[in-house]
Amino acid sequence: MSKTMTLRPRISEKAYGLSQSTNVYVFHVPAEANRLTVSRAVAEQFKVTVTNIKMLNQKGKTKRSVRKTGRSVTGHRVNRKFAYVTLKQGDSLPIFAAEEADDAKKSKDPTKVQTKRGKK
């Protein structure tokens, strides 16, 4: 299952902060995945050493909408499973490489100076 498992990284501010501070990366994984299969898949696909994995099952939120006729319809969002993968010290994944490159470019570009707009 590890070769065919799709690991979709979660791109959010919290996931970015975890990757920068504690070397933890967050992935969306299939519902039938377990720690061992996720560990093997990350190690094979990214050529890194995994030290710890925490799994999270998030139940889909129940939502209700009202039609024009006044009839209410209930449904729910999909259930999701996340894997919080801790890597060995010194290993990293190129998931947030584009954001880091943009941050470096903004900090080095002296021509872009922010100015306050005042009311006229």
Order of alpha helices (4+ residues) and beta strands (2+ residues): beta-alpha-beta-alpha-beta-beta-beta-beta-alpha
